[in-house]
């Protein structure tokens, strides 16, 4: 799974440039954080509280 994640993130970086990677705690698996380290990307896991605020903001702005 690490290779798939690394390949996906590498493609995103090639297309859009390097940006910090944010995930929710439940989405933060060993292979996503390992892939970010391998690609030298900043990985910021969000807490459930932060995730709920982000989701409410997105829903409010739609």
Rosetta blueprint (number, residue, H / E / L):
1 X L
2 X H
3 X H
4 X H
5 X H
6 X H
7 X H
8 X H
9 X H
10 X H
11 X H
12 X H
13 X H
14 X H
15 X H
16 X H
17 X L
18 X L
19 X L
20 X L
21 X E
22 X E
23 X E
24 X E
25 X H
26 X H
27 X H
28 X L
29 X L
30 X H
31 X H
32 X H
33 X H
34 X H
35 X H
36 X H
37 X H
38 X H
39 X L
40 X L
41 X L
42 X L
43 X E
44 X E
45 X E
46 X E
47 X L
48 X H
49 X H
50 X H
51 X H
52 X H
53 X H
54 X H
55 X H
56 X H
57 X H
58 X H
59 X H
60 X H
61 X H
62 X L
